[in-house]
Amino acid sequence: MKRIVIFASGSGSNAENIILHFKNKSQGNVIAVLSNNLHAKVLDRAKNHDIPVVVFNKTELSDGTVLEKLNELQPDLIVLAGFLLMFPAAIIAQYPDKIINVHPALLPKYGGKGMYGMKVHQAVLENKEKETGISIHYVNEHYDEGAIIFQSTVNVEDCTTPEEIAAKVHELEHRHFPEVIEKLISQK
């Protein structure tokens, strides 16, 4: 059975969706949720499903403490689900092609440093885009520049607020992210 570790910084609805998806699957399961935010709702969501949680600070992410913890956990796949910090090169080097992220836009559009959450949806609205979507990609040393694994689009012509766009994009994340993870771990 493949071991999945999730990193998240916020509410954790994608993390919980992934946990639930793999709860009764034989290919893999979520073995831990790591967060840089002591008050993140994702921690409660993980605990409610008996998933161990690890909280760390920004220094521990870059000084090797988190890498040491990952080496103890021995994940087959590391999933960033709403994780907002730059992932350290040392972790990426240790786990090549084993770290993925979901981005709430069709990369390369609306990616990069500072482009996350509502900021992305606001930009999509302001630029009068007809469609947006999600990009699931490998993580490298640059924000949102890793090889794209999967994209899905949704029409947003009828949306008048970033919240409406966010709701449509969130549906795509919930529908596709667990399936893409399942496909990836089946290939490893």
C-alpha positions, 0 to 999 in steps of 0.5 A, spaced: 500 500 500 502 506 497 503 512 503 501 519 502 503 525 506 499 531 505 501 538 506 496 544 507 496 551 510 488 552 511 481 549 511 483 542 508 477 541 504 481 538 499 485 534 504 479 531 507 476 529 500 483 525 499 483 522 506 476 520 504 477 517 497 483 513 500 479 510 506 477 504 503 482 503 498 487 498 497 492 502 493 494 507 498 492 511 504 494 518 507 498 516 513 499 524 515 498 531 514 503 536 515 501 544 516 505 550 517 499 553 521 497 551 528 490 554 527 489 551 520 482 547 520 485 541 516 488 539 523 481 538 526 479 534 519 485 530 519 484 528 527 477 527 526 479 521 521 485 519 526 490 521 521 496 523 525 498 531 524 505 534 524 505 542 525 512 545 524 514 553 522 517 556 516 524 555 519 523 547 521 521 547 513 528 549 511 532 547 516 532 539 515 527 538 521 521 537 516 525 533 511 527 528 517 520 527 519 518 525 511 524 520 511 521 517 518 514 517 514 517 514 508 512 517 503 510 514 496 507 521 494 507 528 497 501 532 496 500 539 497 493 541 498 493 548 499 500 549 502 502 556 501 510 556 502 515 555 497 517 547 498 525 547 499 530 544 494 532 539 499 526 536 500 524 536 492 531 533 491 530 527 496 523 526 493 524 527 485 517 526 482 514 524 488 511 531 490 505 534 487 500 540 487 494 543 485 493 550 482 486 553 482 488 556 474 490 553 468 497 554 468 502 557 466 496 563 466 495 565 473 501 562 477 507 564 481 509 567 487 503 570 490 498 567 486 493 563 490 486 562 492 482 568 491 487 572 488 487 567 482 480 568 482 480 575 482 485 575 476 481 571 472 475 575 473 478 582 472 481 579 465 474 577 463 476 569 462 471 565 459 474 559 462 479 557 468 480 550 471 485 546 475 492 544 474 495 538 478 503 539 477 509 536 479 513 541 484 520 544 483 524 549 485 519 555 482 512 556 484 507 553 479 512 551 474 513 543 475 511 539 469 503 539 468 500 532 470 493 534 469 488 540 467 481 540 467 477 546 465 470 550 467 466 555 463 466 562 468 463 566 463 456 567 467 460 568 474 460 575 476 464 574 483 471 571 485 467 567 490 463 564 484 469 562 480 472 559 486 466 554 487 466 552 480 474 551 481 473 547 487 468 542 484 474 540 479 479 540 485 474 535 489 472 531 483 479 530 480 485 531 485 483 524 488 483 520 482 489 523 479 493 521 486 490 514 485 492 514 478 499 516 480 500 511 486 498 506 481 503 507 476 509 507 482 
